[in-house]
Amino acid sequence: MSTAAEFTTTDEQIERANATGLNPVVFIHGLWLLPSSWDRWATLFEEAGFTAVTPGWPDDPDTVGEARAHPMYSRTRQWDRSPITTPT
């Protein structure tokens, strides 16, 4: 059985969920997390007979590595100027 993590877009995950005929479980991540945060839970639910959908938010980085390398990426890339931020 394929898992949600193998399908890269939310649309692909929804198509897969509809095609399975199984009850879907949608995992929504919060701030500072990515859809991959749910991979273990998605696998657990799929092994229990559900189909998992792990959508991302618009402008989320694709990987944890990208998020760490550019922590302000999704919030600043649409601005004409970089915002002033305080060092952590």
Secondary structure as the mmCIF struct_conf table of DSSP 4:
data_model
#
loop_
_struct_conf.conf_type_id
_struct_conf.id
_struct_conf.beg_label_comp_id
_struct_conf.beg_label_asym_id
_struct_conf.beg_label_seq_id
_struct_conf.end_label_comp_id
_struct_conf.end_label_asym_id
_struct_conf.end_label_seq_id
HELX_RH_3T_P HELX_RH_3T_P1 ALA A 4 GLU A 6
BEND BEND1 THR A 9 THR A 9
HELX_RH_AL_P HELX_RH_AL_P1 THR A 10 THR A 20
BEND BEND2 LEU A 22 LEU A 22
HELX_LH_PP_P HELX_LH_PP_P1 ASN A 23 ASN A 23
STRN STRN1 PRO A 24 VAL A 26
TURN_TY1_P TURN_TY1_P1 LEU A 31 TRP A 32
HELX_RH_3T_P HELX_RH_3T_P2 PRO A 35 TRP A 38
HELX_RH_AL_P HELX_RH_AL_P2 ASP A 39 GLU A 47
TURN_TY1_P TURN_TY1_P2 ALA A 48 GLY A 49
STRN STRN2 THR A 51 VAL A 53
HELX_LH_PP_P HELX_LH_PP_P2 PRO A 55 TRP A 57
TURN_TY1_P TURN_TY1_P3 PRO A 58 ASP A 59
BEND BEND3 ASP A 62 THR A 63
HELX_RH_AL_P HELX_RH_AL_P3 VAL A 64 ALA A 69
TURN_TY1_P TURN_TY1_P4 PRO A 71 MET A 72
HELX_RH_AL_P HELX_RH_AL_P4 TYR A 73 THR A 76
TURN_TY1_P TURN_TY1_P5 ARG A 77 GLN A 78
BEND BEND4 TRP A 79 ARG A 81
HELX_LH_PP_P HELX_LH_PP_P3 SER A 82 ILE A 84
#
